[in-house]
Amino acid sequence: MKQSFILICLFLTGIIFTGFGSNKPAYRIFNSKGKAAKYNSMVKDAGSADVVFFGELHDNPICHWLELQLTKDLLNYNGKQLVLGAEMFETDNQLLLNEYVTRQTIRKKDFDAEAKLWPNYKTDYSPILEFARENKLRFIATNIPRRFAAMVNLYDFDALDSLLAIERGLMAPHPIPYDSTLGCYKNIGAAAMGAPHMGSNLAKAQAMKDATMAWFIQKNIYQDSILFLHFNGAYHSDNHEGVVWMLNQYLRRGSYAHTILTISCVEQKDLDELEPSNQGKADFIIVIPSDMTKTYATEPMFMSPAKPSSDDKTAVKPKPKPKEKQEVVEDDDDD
């Protein structure tokens, strides 16, 4: 009787530990068709590309950890020179980035104070920047300064005509190759309709960000054996639209052939299979549990400054055009 009781207890204990001891993976990787893929396969394919877009979920710690791991694994991969770039740094911070990465003049505390850093910079992006600093990697700020994106959102593309040449040099040349029928912009336009906090030009502001990121990527890949790894929100590169589409437009103009690979991060309750809605989003899709803890509270995906009231004296407004049009020569070289 005593032996039977012990056996029953062991059996029940086995059931309990089997139930609670099952694997709980933090992520799984699939290819664009929904077939399971290995991390090493993703690294191999990324190492063979010229430009890699890592589409992250800004508040997801698994995304940021994998970004750092991929950066480490692509360093010196196939003898290529690794160049990093990120949406999280605006182009008017490039000088600060250069000074910090090359260990010139600026101290860490001064860089942190002067650069326009995202709220999750210290936990999520600083490790990548520190790795670049330790390994003397070029790090390119690719995003348009927010104030200029806000001008487009409030007053349309024409507002940028009032800027000085030095200011226009911080963004993609106007006009950009904007296509309002592209899925990513069409969806934003639909989301903005009827929403009081979203301007009617929100899709154009998004396109201006995409174009600027693409413009500064293409300016930094016209060398042999360059591997450009770019970090951005997944929406910017999902379905090979947004910044990927913009980059292809610029590359076609220059008749340059480059291989582009995309990675997208998504959240799902079940990690066993890739949901149909997530298939085809990228060449590799990283699936993360939907209950994964977040690094910070996020804003809505399409958050952008609302149109100010007539008495708002702090709003960004385009400068008045001069009465006499002056000819301005812009420097469009690739340095």
VEXLO-169988 format. One record per residue (C-alpha): residue number from 1; residue in one letter; x, z, y. Coordinates in pm, 1 decimal, always signed. Layout:
> resi, resn, px, pz, py
> NUM, A, X, Z, Y
...
This chain:
> resi, resn, px, pz, py
> 1, M, +0.0, +0.0, +0.0
> 2, K, +280.9, +91.7, +233.0
> 3, Q, +464.8, -234.1, +155.2
> 4, S, +148.0, -437.2, +220.2
> 5, F, +103.9, -266.7, +557.2
> 6, I, +464.2, -349.1, +651.6
> 7, L, +421.8, -712.4, +549.1
> 8, I, +102.3, -742.8, +754.0
> 9, C, +280.4, -594.2, +1057.2
> 10, L, +572.6, -835.2, +1017.9
> 11, F, +332.9, -1128.5, +984.7
> 12, L, +142.9, -1034.7, +1300.2
> 13, T, +469.1, -973.6, +1485.5
> 14, G, +585.0, -1319.8, +1383.4
> 15, I, +267.7, -1475.4, +1522.2
> 16, I, +307.7, -1289.4, +1852.2
> 17, F, +674.2, -1383.0, +1895.9
> 18, T, +605.5, -1741.5, +1792.9
> 19, G, +337.6, -1764.9, +2059.9
> 20, F, +542.1, -1608.7, +2336.3
> 21, G, +876.4, -1744.1, +2225.3
> 22, S, +795.1, -2115.3, +2257.8
> 23, N, +1023.6, -2321.0, +2480.8
> 24, K, +934.2, -2330.8, +2847.4
> 25, P, +1138.4, -2615.0, +2995.3
> 26, A, +1185.5, -2613.2, +3371.3
> 27, Y, +1167.2, -2994.6, +3382.3
> 28, R, +1152.4, -3309.1, +3173.7
> 29, I, +1261.0, -3662.4, +3256.8
> 30, F, +1072.9, -3985.0, +3185.5
> 31, N, +1145.2, -4349.8, +3260.6
> 32, S, +908.7, -4563.5, +3465.7
> 33, K, +702.7, -4652.3, +3156.9
> 34, G, +646.9, -4290.1, +3062.2
> 35, K, +898.1, -4267.0, +2779.0
> 36, A, +1111.3, -3952.3, +2753.0
> 37, A, +1462.9, -3991.5, +2891.6
> 38, K, +1778.2, -3782.5, +2888.2
> 39, Y, +1953.9, -3647.1, +3196.6
> 40, N, +2274.7, -3822.0, +3089.5
> 41, S, +2089.6, -4155.7, +3077.7
> 42, M, +1972.6, -4100.8, +3434.3
> 43, V, +2329.1, -4022.9, +3545.0
> 44, K, +2463.1, -4332.2, +3368.2
> 45, D, +2208.7, -4564.8, +3529.4
> 46, A, +2255.6, -4399.3, +3869.3
> 47, G, +2631.9, -4443.7, +3840.5
> 48, S, +2583.1, -4816.6, +3785.5
> 49, A, +2372.6, -4857.7, +4099.2
> 50, D, +2484.8, -4910.6, +4458.1
> 51, V, +2212.2, -4700.3, +4619.8
> 52, V, +2025.6, -4411.4, +4457.2
> 53, F, +1718.8, -4255.1, +4617.0
> 54, F, +1641.4, -3902.8, +4499.7
> 55, G, +1279.6, -3837.7, +4595.7
> 56, E, +1234.5, -3462.7, +4607.3
> 57, L, +952.8, -3215.6, +4655.5
> 58, H, +1084.4, -3032.2, +4960.4
> 59, D, +977.1, -2685.1, +4846.0
> 60, N, +1078.1, -2714.7, +4479.6
> 61, P, +1394.2, -2530.5, +4363.5
> 62, I, +1434.5, -2745.4, +4050.1
> 63, C, +1458.6, -3059.6, +4265.2
> 64, H, +1732.7, -2908.0, +4478.6
> 65, W, +1928.2, -2781.6, +4179.4
> 66, L, +1914.6, -3124.8, +4014.3
> 67, E, +2020.0, -3291.7, +4339.7
> 68, L, +2333.8, -3078.0, +4342.2
> 69, Q, +2402.7, -3143.2, +3972.7
> 70, L, +2359.3, -3518.1, +4015.7
> 71, T, +2592.9, -3513.2, +4316.0
> 72, K, +2858.5, -3336.4, +4111.6
> 73, D, +2817.9, -3572.7, +3816.1
> 74, L, +2835.0, -3886.4, +4031.3
> 75, L, +3155.4, -3783.2, +4205.0
> 76, N, +3423.5, -4033.4, +4103.0
> 77, Y, +3179.8, -4192.6, +3857.4
> 78, N, +3322.5, -4528.1, +3743.8
> 79, G, +3577.5, -4498.8, +4021.8
> 80, K, +3312.9, -4542.9, +4291.7
> 81, Q, +3335.8, -4376.1, +4629.9
> 82, L, +3039.5, -4140.7, +4665.6
> 83, V, +2866.1, -4132.0, +5004.2
> 84, L, +2578.9, -3893.2, +5069.7
> 85, G, +2288.4, -3927.3, +5310.6
> 86, A, +1973.0, -3731.4, +5378.8
> 87, E, +1640.1, -3742.5, +5555.2
> 88, M, +1696.3, -3375.1, +5639.2
> 89, F, +1954.6, -3459.6, +5906.9
> 90, E, +1865.5, -3655.5, +6219.6
> 91, T, +2098.7, -3923.3, +6349.0
> 92, D, +2182.8, -3740.0, +6671.4
> 93, N, +2343.9, -3471.2, +6454.7
> 94, Q, +2596.2, -3711.6, +6300.6
> 95, L, +2882.5, -3590.0, +6519.3
> 96, L, +2820.3, -3230.6, +6413.1
> 97, L, +2807.0, -3339.4, +6049.6
> 98, N, +3133.3, -3528.3, +6081.5
> 99, E, +3306.7, -3233.1, +6245.6
> 100, Y, +3183.0, -2990.0, +5983.8
> 101, V, +3245.6, -3199.1, +5672.1
> 102, T, +3597.0, -3293.4, +5785.1
> 103, R, +3670.8, -2931.3, +5885.6
> 104, Q, +3736.5, -3027.4, +6247.3
> 105, T, +3675.8, -2799.5, +6545.7
> 106, I, +3332.9, -2662.8, +6447.3
> 107, R, +3284.5, -2339.3, +6257.2
> 108, K, +3010.2, -2283.0, +6002.3
> 109, K, +2818.0, -2038.5, +6222.7
> 110, D, +2833.2, -2283.5, +6513.8
> 111, F, +2717.2, -2572.6, +6296.6
> 112, D, +2425.5, -2366.0, +6169.5
> 113, A, +2332.4, -2273.6, +6526.4
> 114, E, +2364.3, -2618.6, +6683.1
> 115, A, +2234.2, -2852.4, +6411.9
> 116, K, +1860.3, -2905.7, +6372.4
> 117, L, +1833.1, -2755.1, +6025.6
> 118, W, +1524.0, -2740.0, +5806.3
> 119, P, +1383.1, -2393.5, +5729.0
> 120, N, +1506.4, -2413.4, +5368.4
> 121, Y, +1852.2, -2544.0, +5460.2
> 122, K, +2053.0, -2239.1, +5353.8
> 123, T, +1905.3, -2224.8, +5003.7
> 124, D, +1840.0, -2592.8, +4931.3
> 125, Y, +2067.6, -2825.2, +5132.1
> 126, S, +2366.3, -2615.2, +5230.1
> 127, P, +2507.0, -2620.7, +4871.9
> 128, I, +2515.9, -3001.6, +4879.2
> 129, L, +2675.4, -3012.4, +5223.3
> 130, E, +2933.5, -2752.7, +5118.7
> 131, F, +3014.5, -2963.6, +4811.6
> 132, A, +3064.1, -3265.2, +5037.4
> 133, R, +3292.5, -3057.2, +5258.4
> 134, E, +3500.0, -2932.3, +4965.5
> 135, N, +3541.7, -3283.7, +4826.7
> 136, K, +3579.7, -3466.5, +5159.8
> 137, L, +3271.3, -3682.9, +5109.0
> 138, R, +3109.5, -3876.3, +5391.1
> 139, F, +2765.7, -3740.2, +5474.3
> 140, I, +2531.5, -3962.3, +5674.6
> 141, A, +2243.4, -3835.4, +5885.5
> 142, T, +1973.3, -4099.1, +5839.0
> 143, N, +1649.0, -3972.0, +5991.7
> 144, I, +1523.2, -4069.4, +6336.9
> 145, P, +1523.5, -3781.7, +6586.6
> 146, R, +1180.5, -3620.9, +6566.6
> 147, R, +1108.7, -3663.7, +6936.7
> 148, F, +1127.8, -4043.6, +6902.9
> 149, A, +903.6, -4048.8, +6595.1
> 150, A, +659.9, -3839.6, +6797.2
> 151, M, +664.6, -4100.8, +7073.0
> 152, V, +562.4, -4369.2, +6823.4
> 153, N, +288.3, -4146.5, +6687.1
> 154, L, +151.6, -4077.4, +7032.9
> 155, Y, +203.7, -4409.7, +7210.1
> 156, D, +283.1, -4679.3, +6946.8
> 157, F, +607.7, -4873.4, +6899.5
> 158, D, +610.3, -4996.5, +7260.1
> 159, A, +699.5, -4647.9, +7381.1
> 160, L, +1051.3, -4701.8, +7246.6
> 161, D, +1108.4, -4987.0, +7495.3
> 162, S, +1152.0, -4730.2, +7771.3
> 163, L, +1451.7, -4567.6, +7601.5
> 164, L, +1811.8, -4619.9, +7701.9
> 165, A, +2039.5, -4828.3, +7480.4
> 166, I, +2226.7, -4517.2, +7366.8
> 167, E, +1897.7, -4363.0, +7257.1
> 168, R, +1784.4, -4676.7, +7075.5
> 169, G, +2113.6, -4666.2, +6887.2
> 170, L, +1987.2, -4356.1, +6708.8
> 171, M, +1719.7, -4551.6, +6523.3
> 172, A, +1651.3, -4882.5, +6352.4
> 173, P, +1640.0, -5178.9, +6593.6
> 174, H, +1295.3, -5252.8, +6733.7
> 175, P, +1088.5, -5433.8, +6613.1
> 176, I, +1114.9, -5301.2, +6260.2
> 177, P, +981.1, -5497.4, +5958.6
> 178, Y, +652.2, -5305.3, +5950.5
> 179, D, +377.9, -5404.5, +5704.4
> 180, S, +55.9, -5207.9, +5751.2
> 181, T, -79.6, -5334.3, +5416.5
> 182, L, +199.5, -5168.2, +5219.4
> 183, G, +46.7, -4896.4, +5002.0
> 184, C, +239.7, -4603.4, +5148.9
> 185, Y, +138.2, -4689.9, +5507.2
> 186, K, -214.0, -4793.9, +5416.2
> 187, N, -269.1, -4453.9, +5253.1
> 188, I, -141.5, -4267.0, +5557.6
> 189, G, -364.8, -4472.3, +5783.8
> 190, A, -665.2, -4387.9, +5567.7
> 191, A, -574.0, -4019.4, +5567.0
> 192, A, -537.3, -4016.5, +5945.5
> 193, M, -880.3, -4166.6, +6010.6
> 194, G, -1119.1, -3900.4, +6129.7
> 195, A, -855.4, -3626.6, +6122.7
> 196, P, -828.0, -3471.8, +6471.7
> 197, H, -468.2, -3351.3, +6422.5
> 198, M, -339.5, -3691.8, +6310.7
> 199, G, -275.2, -3980.1, +6548.1
> 200, S, -385.6, -4336.7, +6482.6
> 201, N, -19.1, -4443.9, +6487.0
> 202, L, +90.1, -4197.3, +6219.9
> 203, A, +169.0, -4471.1, +5967.5
> 204, K, +387.4, -4642.5, +6228.1
> 205, A, +576.7, -4319.2, +6291.3
> 206, Q, +633.5, -4288.2, +5916.4
> 207, A, +753.3, -4649.3, +5904.2
> 208, M, +993.8, -4579.4, +6191.3
> 209, K, +1144.2, -4296.3, +5986.3
> 210, D, +1172.6, -4519.1, +5678.8
> 211, A, +1327.2, -4802.7, +5876.5
> 212, T, +1583.2, -4573.9, +6041.0
> 213, M, +1685.5, -4423.0, +5708.8
> 214, A, +1720.1, -4770.7, +5558.4
> 215, W, +1910.7, -4899.4, +5862.0
> 216, F, +2175.8, -4627.8, +5844.7
> 217, I, +2206.8, -4660.1, +5468.3
> 218, Q, +2275.4, -5033.8, +5489.1
> 219, K, +2529.5, -4976.5, +5765.5
> 220, N, +2731.5, -4759.7, +5528.4
> 221, I, +2733.2, -4959.5, +5204.9
> 222, Y, +2914.8, -5278.3, +5305.6
> 223, Q, +3230.5, -5184.5, +5120.3
> 224, D, +3343.3, -5234.7, +4763.0
> 225, S, +3273.6, -4960.8, +4508.3
> 226, I, +3038.4, -4754.5, +4723.5
> 227, L, +2770.1, -4538.7, +4560.5
> 228, F, +2526.1, -4411.6, +4822.5
> 229, L, +2315.4, -4115.0, +4709.6
> 230, H, +2025.2, -4047.5, +4944.0
> 231, F, +1798.0, -3743.3, +4948.5
> 232, N, +1445.5, -3776.3, +5084.9
> 233, G, +1090.0, -3666.4, +5025.8
> 234, A, +945.8, -3845.6, +4723.9
> 235, Y, +674.3, -4017.2, +4929.6
> 236, H, +939.2, -4205.6, +5125.4
> 237, S, +1065.7, -4385.5, +4813.5
> 238, D, +783.7, -4368.1, +4556.5
> 239, N, +671.5, -4700.0, +4407.2
> 240, H, +981.2, -4861.7, +4563.4
> 241, E, +798.5, -4861.8, +4896.3
> 242, G, +880.5, -4691.7, +5225.8
> 243, V, +1255.3, -4661.7, +5278.6
> 244, V, +1330.0, -4867.7, +4963.6
> 245, W, +1113.9, -5155.8, +5085.9
> 246, M, +1272.4, -5132.9, +5432.2
> 247, L, +1623.4, -5135.8, +5285.4
> 248, N, +1543.8, -5448.3, +5085.1
> 249, Q, +1428.8, -5621.8, +5404.5
> 250, Y, +1758.3, -5544.3, +5578.1
> 251, L, +1965.9, -5642.4, +5274.3
> 252, R, +1786.2, -5979.1, +5248.2
> 253, R, +1866.0, -6051.2, +5611.8
> 254, G, +2234.3, -6005.4, +5537.6
> 255, S, +2219.8, -6185.5, +5201.4
> 256, Y, +2378.1, -5886.1, +5030.8
> 257, A, +2288.4, -5809.1, +4669.5
> 258, H, +2275.5, -5439.6, +4588.0
> 259, T, +2134.9, -5251.3, +4292.0
> 260, I, +1887.1, -4980.4, +4388.2
> 261, L, +1773.3, -4697.3, +4159.8
> 262, T, +1497.8, -4450.9, +4241.5
> 263, I, +1422.2, -4099.7, +4118.6
> 264, S, +1097.5, -3919.0, +4190.2
> 265, C, +994.3, -3558.3, +4132.4
> 266, V, +635.5, -3474.7, +4040.6
> 267, E, +450.4, -3163.4, +3931.1
> 268, Q, +225.9, -3148.6, +3625.0
> 269, K, +58.7, -2870.3, +3430.7
> 270, D, +166.1, -3030.8, +3102.2
> 271, L, +523.6, -3153.1, +3062.2
> 272, D, +480.6, -3315.6, +2721.7
> 273, E, +366.6, -3650.9, +2859.1
> 274, L, +390.5, -3830.9, +3189.9
> 275, E, +45.5, -3861.1, +3344.5
> 276, P, -69.7, -4222.2, +3398.9
> 277, S, -89.3, -4167.5, +3776.0
> 278, N, +282.8, -4085.1, +3782.9
> 279, Q, +400.1, -4379.0, +3574.9
> 280, G, +590.1, -4644.8, +3767.7
> 281, K, +658.0, -4422.1, +4067.7
> 282, A, +1033.5, -4457.0, +4016.2
> 283, D, +1296.4, -4567.2, +3768.3
> 284, F, +1319.6, -4204.8, +3655.6
> 285, I, +1048.5, -3943.1, +3704.1
> 286, I, +1137.5, -3574.7, +3685.7
> 287, V, +835.3, -3368.9, +3583.6
> 288, I, +828.1, -3003.2, +3687.1
> 289, P, +567.4, -2737.7, +3600.2
> 290, S, +298.9, -2717.4, +3867.3
> 291, D, +329.0, -2337.0, +3874.3
> 292, M, +699.9, -2351.1, +3961.7
> 293, T, +784.1, -2106.1, +4239.0
> 294, K, +834.6, -2256.2, +4586.3
> 295, T, +1126.0, -2213.0, +4822.7
> 296, Y, +911.1, -2198.5, +5137.6
> 297, A, +560.5, -2262.4, +5266.6
> 298, T, +510.6, -2634.3, +5321.0
> 299, E, +333.3, -2826.1, +5592.9
> 300, P, +83.8, -3100.6, +5506.5
> 301, M, +255.6, -3419.8, +5384.0
> 302, F, +171.0, -3623.0, +5692.0
> 303, M, +208.3, -3347.6, +5951.4
> 304, S, +292.0, -3491.7, +6290.2
> 305, P, +240.1, -3384.0, +6651.0
> 306, A, -118.9, -3427.3, +6763.7
> 307, K, -206.5, -3627.7, +7070.7
> 308, P, -186.1, -3395.8, +7371.3
> 309, S, -458.7, -3331.0, +7620.4
> 310, S, -430.2, -3482.2, +7967.3
> 311, D, -300.2, -3154.9, +8115.0
> 312, D, -31.1, -3101.5, +7851.6
> 313, K, +286.7, -3104.5, +8056.6
> 314, T, +516.7, -3046.1, +7758.2
> 315, A, +421.5, -3359.3, +7567.0
> 316, V, +679.1, -3627.7, +7493.8
> 317, K, +596.2, -3929.0, +7708.8
> 318, P, +769.8, -4263.1, +7741.0
> 319, K, +984.5, -4312.7, +8046.3
> 320, P, +853.2, -4560.8, +8302.9
> 321, K, +1005.4, -4905.9, +8277.0
> 322, P, +1232.8, -5011.5, +8565.2
> 323, K, +1088.0, -5257.3, +8812.5
> 324, E, +1371.6, -5501.8, +8762.2
> 325, K, +1455.4, -5575.3, +8403.4
> 326, Q, +1824.7, -5524.9, +8340.2
> 327, E, +2009.4, -5688.4, +8058.1
> 328, V, +2153.0, -5438.0, +7814.4
> 329, V, +2414.7, -5526.2, +7557.2
> 330, E, +2379.8, -5317.2, +7239.5
> 331, D, +2652.5, -5252.9, +6987.8
> 332, D, +2518.0, -5349.8, +6643.1
> 333, D, +2843.3, -5348.5, +6450.7
> 334, D, +2868.8, -5163.0, +6122.1
> 335, D, +3119.2, -4896.3, +6225.1
